[in-house]
């Protein structure tokens, strides 16, 4: 299986840009293979020297990642079907750790804001009769 680990996967491993399953698979292989550890060392040295591949630049700049606004639209189901399909693929198939973290953050913020909205509505409703018109 070591031959299946590409240089790009090792770059992504170092950048923590793989899914949990891929990260743990590579970690297991690294424990068992001196050759793979040597290849990882070479990749790390390339990064330290500032050598970058197109793939590394693409991942670092997150060029294929949707914005937070698009992720929010995805959660609410308000995107065009092709955009929704791409984001679904990006999250579920690619398993982009950064976008999954953003999505979790958006969900958490939405869950936090619901009680606040209810509280504001109750306060407004209870004080509506007390408001004076000028």
C-alpha positions in Angstrom: 0.0 0.0 0.0 3.0 2.3 0.5 3.3 2.7 -3.3 -0.2 4.2 -3.3 0.9 7.1 -1.1 1.8 9.9 -3.4 4.0 12.9 -2.9 0.9 15.1 -2.9 -0.7 13.0 -0.2 2.4 13.4 1.9 2.2 17.2 1.4 -1.4 17.1 2.4 -0.5 15.0 5.4 2.0 17.5 6.6 -0.6 20.3 6.1 -3.3 18.3 8.0 -5.5 18.5 4.9 -6.6 14.9 4.7 -9.6 13.2 6.3 -9.2 11.5 9.6 -9.2 8.1 8.0 -6.5 9.1 5.5 -4.4 10.7 8.2 -4.6 7.6 10.4 -3.8 5.3 7.4 -0.7 7.2 6.5 0.4 7.4 10.2 0.1 3.6 10.4 2.1 3.2 7.2 4.7 5.6 8.5 5.2 3.5 11.7 5.8 0.4 9.6 7.9 1.8 6.7 11.3 3.3 6.9 11.2 4.1 3.2 7.9 6.1 3.6 9.4 8.0 6.6 12.4 8.9 4.4 10.0 10.1 1.6 8.1 12.2 4.2 11.4 13.7 5.3 12.2 14.7 1.7 8.7 16.3 1.3 9.2 18.2 4.5 12.6 19.5 3.3 11.0 20.5 0.0 8.4 22.6 1.9 11.1 24.1 4.2 13.1 25.2 1.1 10.0 26.8 -0.3 9.5 24.4 -3.2 5.8 24.2 -4.1 3.8 22.3 -6.5 0.6 23.5 -8.2 -1.3 21.1 -6.0 0.3 22.5 -2.8 -0.5 26.1 -3.8 -4.1 25.1 -4.7 -4.6 23.4 -1.3 -2.9 26.2 0.7 -4.9 28.9 -0.9 -8.1 26.7 -0.7 -9.0 27.6 -4.3 -11.6 24.8 -4.5 -13.2 25.5 -1.1 -16.5 27.2 -0.9 -16.9 30.4 1.1 -18.6 30.5 4.5 -21.6 32.2 2.8 -21.9 29.3 0.3 -21.6 26.8 3.2 -24.4 28.6 5.0 -26.5 28.6 1.8 -25.7 24.8 1.6 -27.1 24.3 5.1 -30.3 26.2 4.3 -30.7 24.5 0.9 -30.9 27.8 -1.1 -28.1 27.2 -3.6 -28.3 26.4 -7.2 -28.4 22.6 -7.7 -24.9 22.5 -9.4 -23.3 24.6 -6.6 -25.1 22.5 -3.9 -23.9 19.3 -5.7 -20.3 20.5 -5.8 -20.3 21.5 -2.1 -21.9 18.1 -1.2 -19.1 16.4 -3.1 -16.4 18.6 -1.6 -17.6 17.9 2.0 -18.6 14.2 1.7 -16.3 12.8 -0.9 -13.2 15.0 -0.7 -13.8 15.4 3.1 -12.1 18.8 3.2 -11.1 19.2 6.9 -11.2 23.0 6.7 -14.7 23.2 5.1 -16.0 20.5 7.5 -14.7 22.6 10.4 -16.3 25.8 8.9 -19.6 23.9 8.5 -19.5 22.7 12.1 -18.8 26.3 13.2 -21.7 27.7 11.2 -24.1 25.0 12.6 -22.9 25.8 16.2 -23.4 29.6 15.7 -26.8 29.0 14.3 -27.7 26.8 17.3 -26.5 29.4 19.7 -28.4 32.2 18.0 -31.8 30.4 18.2 -32.3 30.9 21.9 -31.2 34.5 21.5 -33.8 35.2 18.9 -36.5 33.6 21.0 -35.5 35.7 24.0 -35.5 38.9 22.0 -38.9 38.1 20.6 -40.3 37.5 24.1 -38.8 40.7 25.5 -40.2 42.7 22.6 -43.6 41.1 22.9 -43.7 41.7 26.7 -42.7 45.3 26.3 -44.7 46.2 23.1 -47.5 47.8 25.2 -45.0 49.9 27.2 -43.5 51.6 24.1 -44.6 55.2 23.9 -45.2 57.0 20.6 -43.6 60.5 20.3 
